[in-house]
Amino acid sequence: EVQLLESGGGSVQPGGSLRLSCTTSGFAFSDITFGWVRQAPGKGLEWVSRITNAGMDNYGDSVGGRFTMIRDDDEKMTYLEVRNLKSQDTAMYYCKKRGAWGQGTVVTVSS
C-alpha cells in the first residue's frame, strides 16, 4: 500500500522556522519525484516545491529563498525546511507524488 505521512507542523511566530517531514512506504522511493503543496484557509491549492529523483529542486515564487526541500533516499523520506515564516504561509501542507497524497500537516503562523 502506497503511503505518505506528513509531520512537523505546528504554530510559530512570524520569522520562525519548522521542518516538515514526509514518511513514505509502499513504492520505489528513489525513482520518484516528490512535491509539497499547500492550501491556506479558504483558498485553493498552491504548489510549493518539487524535488526530482536526481535531487533537483524547484520552488514556487512565494516561498523561494525561504523554503528548502530535501530527500533522503536511504530513509525514504522527504523534508521541507521552512524559514522566515510569514502569516501568509499559514496552511495545510501536503506531501505528494504522482497518484498519491498524504493527509497533511498544519502550519499556523501568528503572533
N, C-alpha and C positions, 0 to 999 in steps of 0.2 A: 504494500500500500504506500502510495506517494504521500509524504507528509512534510509540511513546512511549519515550524512553530517559532513565532517571534517572542522575544522577551526583552526586558531592559528599559521599557518605557517608564514614565513617571512624571512628577510635577517638578519643574525647575523655574528659577527666576530668569528673567531676561539676561542674556550673556552667559548662561550656564551651558553645561555640556552633558551629553549622555552617550552611551554606547548601546545601540540596539543590536540584538543577536538574532540569527535565524538558524535554527537547528533543523537539519533535513534528514530524511531517510526514504528508502524505497526506490531509489533510482541511481543511475551512474552519475555521481556528482561532478566529476572532473570534466565531463563533456558539455556541461550546461552553462548557458548564460543566465545570470540571475538579475533581478531588478528589485528596487524598492519603489513603491508608490504610496501616496498618502491621500487622505480625504479629510479636509477640515470640516468642522461642524456646518451643516447647511450648504456645503459646496460639493462640486464634483471631484472625480479622481484627478490627481496631479502626478505625473511621472517625476520621480526624484532622481533616480540613479540606475546605472546598469554596470555590470562587470562581466566581461566575456570569459570563456574558458581559458583564454590566453592571458587574462589578467588586465585587459584594457578596460578602463573605467570612463564613464561619461556622467554628466550631471545636468539637471535642469538649471535654467538661468537663475531661478530664485534661491538656489542653495549652493551654487558653485562657489568654491573657495572656503565654504564653511563645513561642508559635509565630505566625508571620505568613506568610500565603500571598499571593503576588504573581503577576500575569500581565503579560506583555509581548506584546501583540498584534503588534507590528512584528517581533519576533524569533521569534514563535510558540513561546514558552517560558513555563513556569510555574516558580515557585520556592517553596520552603518554608524560611523562615528559622527556625531552631530555637535557642532561647536557654535559659540556665539549665538545661542538660540534667541529667536525673536517671537513676539506674540503670534505672528502670522505663521509660525511653524507648528502651532497647536493643531494636532490632527491625529487620526488613527493611521499608523504606519504599517504597511503590508509588505511582506517579502513574497516574491513571486518568481515563477519560472513559467515557461510556455505550458499552459494546460493546468496549472495548479497555483493556488494562493494559500497563504497562511491565514490565521484568524485575526491577526493584527495585534499591535501593542499601542497603547495610547500615550502620546506625549502632550503635556499641558505646560505651556509657558506663561507664567503670570507672576506679577509682583504682589 
